[in-house]
Amino acid sequence: MAFKELVGKKATTLRMNSMDIKSFLFDQRQIMDHVGTMVKRQETISGELCVEATETGEYRLADLFWADGISRDDYGRFGEIITFATTYKKNAYNKPLLLFVGVNHHFRTVVFAVALLYDEKEDTYIWLLEEFLQCMNNKLPQVVVTDGDKAMAKAIEKVMPNAVHRLCAWHLQKNVTINVPHPIFKTRFNELLYQYCTEEEFDESWSGLVTEFQLQDSQWAAITYNNRRSWAECFLRGNFFAGLRTTQRSESMNFYLSHFLTSKLKLKDLVGQVDKAIQSIRHTEREDDFISNNTSPQFPSNILQQYYQQVASVLTRNMYDKVAQQINNALAYSIDSTSVEFGCRLHAIPVRRNPLSTYVCGNEAFKPTLHPETSVKGTLEEGRQIER
């Protein structure tokens, strides 16, 4: 059993507090009647509400998925990168609660959809991802960041095969500590996790690690290596992640929800409390919009002042601050020497604060080597001011 109800044309707040679900017992007619009654009662609703559900038999509700108009609009703007993780024991039924989240133009967490699941099996995740895409007009994300759950990974591979699936760096490091509790191994692993190198260099370094720590028969080491394209920087670079290396935004959102949810909440109250939490987040976004649209930052008095002003005119305040910091960092660079190799002009760039560090760029034009997660290009793409 599945159902969908779409109402209105613009974004709005959805409140479903009158939903009376006891022991998850519902039949299809009751659900549809409730949605119809809710829409008629809330004459001010002006958003497209998407709701989906499944049953386990004997009219027992299994899974529930919902996204309101604002969330769907946000996904249309910021849905290139998504992350999601489940949280537990925040309702009377002890069911996993899952939120799809991303990053908006203020570099803050934005909620795309919410789901209450019956279990965490592959088939359940497949259903969830399919309904999510259908609700979002079949727009596929470019990047999905997860905690490495196997069932979730298989579902992503089937439903979103072209998306870059990045594994959470924090969970990887936690597994390293559990499986190889050696500080030197952790340091060397982190180098492979974050460093820029060729695939051949990665394989050589990994092989050395396996040999040095005698991991030839380790199942964990074999699985981690097989998943290397989902966590090693040398395989992931070139993709834009909006700063997402971990599922921290999902975890932080789950922690934030803990202020609104308790283990005794019935479903009717849980949905209302989740909605209340999301409205609080949206209130913060409106404050950010006001600051970005009605105030101006203080610009440094130097030769780059005009550039600071141009950046401030097209970016939100939070994103301007990030770009301004990069401009400030760029002032620490100077070309130390220049050479030509293989038809490319190479610029050696020592950092003034640390003369021992040298950065080499392979373009004719001077361009400091900055971290790709905070590159000006990525910041400009995600930080432009957006009018709703």
Salt bridges, closest charged atoms under 4 A:
GLU48 OE1 - ARG72 NH1 2.85
ASP68 OD2 - ARG282 NH1 2.95
ASP73 OD2 - ARG77 NE 3.09
ASP73 OD2 - ARG388 NH1 2.95
ASP74 OD1 - ARG388 NH2 2.51
GLU80 OE2 - LYS139 NZ 3.35
GLU122 OE2 - LYS158 NZ 2.57
GLU199 OE1 - ARG229 NH2 3.49
GLU212 OE1 - ARG188 NH1 2.95
GLU233 OE1 - ARG166 NH2 3.50
GLU233 OE1 - ARG245 NH2 3.38
ASP275 OD2 - ARG15 NH1 2.97
GLU285 OE2 - ARG388 NH2 2.73
GLU287 OE2 - HIS283 NE2 3.18
ASP288 OD2 - ARG108 NE 2.39
ASP289 OD1 - HIS105 NE2 3.55
ASP289 OD1 - HIS106 NE2 2.60
GLU364 OE1 - ARG345 NH1 3.66
GLU373 OE2 - ARG166 NH1 3.21
GLU373 OE2 - ARG245 NE 3.98
